[in-house]
Amino acid sequence: MIERLSGILATAWIITLFFVSFANAEKPDVFVSIVPQQYFIEKIAGEHVRVHVMVSPGASPHTYEPKPGQMRTLAGAVAYFSIGVTFEDAWLDKIRSASPDMKIIHTDRGIKKREINEGHGNSHGHSHGHGHADPHIWLSPPLVMLQARNILEGLIMIDPDNREEYQANYQTFIREIAELDVFLQNRLTPGTRFMVHHPSWGYFADAYGLLQIPIEVEGKAPKARQMQEVIRHAREQSIDSILVQPQFSTRDAETIAREIDGKTMIADPLAANWAENLKAVAELLETR
């Protein structure tokens, strides 16, 4: 009797494993460039796709190079959701060639890019004529609404059988973004100036009437004279805190913070929980 029961349990376990494996195998693989995109895809797709993130946590999407294992996994992916970060300029064609049948879905389609904000004297998003497009569109809730529409259309294209669920999830996500937008409008004070090391928060600043003042000059660490100018500017504007991010060195920001008797505060534009992260940044700026 015991042996028979054991046999039945073993058979049931094998059948369960088979169906779990089968269900997992049925999920199409899709790739995104950065972690916040995974948040967006999963909000709309639910459990119907398996999302792979190209740029691992802690790495910079400006300089990232895909690993061989990622390129192999790409060969079986059905879609790549691009967003316009810098590493895509060099790698998107190679990514496409890894799987000719893979769909490339541009989630930044229809979004007019601002010029990246570089240099302390340039607080309104103009790049001194260098024309560097700012890729950080995922940090603006209104622009994420546009990205969500592109994601929805991409998901329906690769998996039309789940169209209705994707559309319902999309509507829920749009409502969540709208609620977040209202929260940030109520929390942030238009005209607030904040200093950052790397100019990641330009679209966020634009959305809520803020002014981002970066330490970097044309994507590079400031030289000694430029550092002194940044320190002078911070003192004139009564700025006593600097936003830094884990993907870049904080040395220059810490030097400036000491000179202005201020502090550095971590604000990660690539955090996994997108909505809670934007709320946390708003609280940093509110209490600076």
C-alpha positions, 0 to 999 in steps of 0.5 A: 500500500505504501509503495503504491501510494509512493508511486502515485505521488511520484507520478503526480510530481512528474506530471506537475513538473511536466506541466510547469515546464511546458507552461514556462516553455510556452512563454515567449522571451523578450528583451529590454535594455534597462531594468525600468523597462522590465517594470513597464513590460510586466505591468502590461504583459503580466505573466505571458512573457519572460522578460530579460534585461540587457543592462544588469543592475549597477552597469551603465547603459551608456557604455554597456557591452552585452555578454556572450550568454545574452547574445545566445539567449537573444537568438530565441527571443521574439522581441526586443523593446528598445528605448534609445539608450546609448549602448543601443546605438552600437549594438542594436544592429548586432542584436537584430542579426542575432535573431532575424525573426525577432521584432524590434519594438521602439518604445521611444517612437513618437517621443521628441527627445530633449537635448541633454543638459550638460554644464552648470550654467545650462539649466534649461536642457540645451546642450550648447549646440552639440545636439546630444539627445537625452535618452532618460525618457523613462523618468517622466511619467507623461512620457511613460504613458506614450511608451506604454502605448508602444509596448501594448502595440508591440505585445499585441503584435507578437501575441495577439491571442492575449490582446484583451488582457494586454489592453486591460492591463494597459488601462490599469497601468495608465491609471497608476501612472496618472495617480503617480503624476498627480502625487509628484505634482503635489509634492514638488515645487516648480522652480526648485533647483537641484544639482546632479552629477550625471544629467539623468533627470532632465525629463523629470525636471521638465515634467514638474517645472524643476531645474537640473544643474549637472556637474558633468561637462559634455559627458566628462568630469569637470576640470579644476577650473570648472569645479570651482565654477560649479562650487561658486554657482552652488553657493550663489543658488544656495544649493546644499545637496547633490544627487548621485547615482550608483552607476557613476563615480561620486568623487567629484560630487563629494568634493563639491559637497564638502566645499559647499558644506552640503551632502550627496544623496543617491537617486538611481534612475535605473531602480527596479521599482519605477513608481516608488523610486520616483516618489523617493526622489521627490521626497529627496528634493522636497526635503533638500 
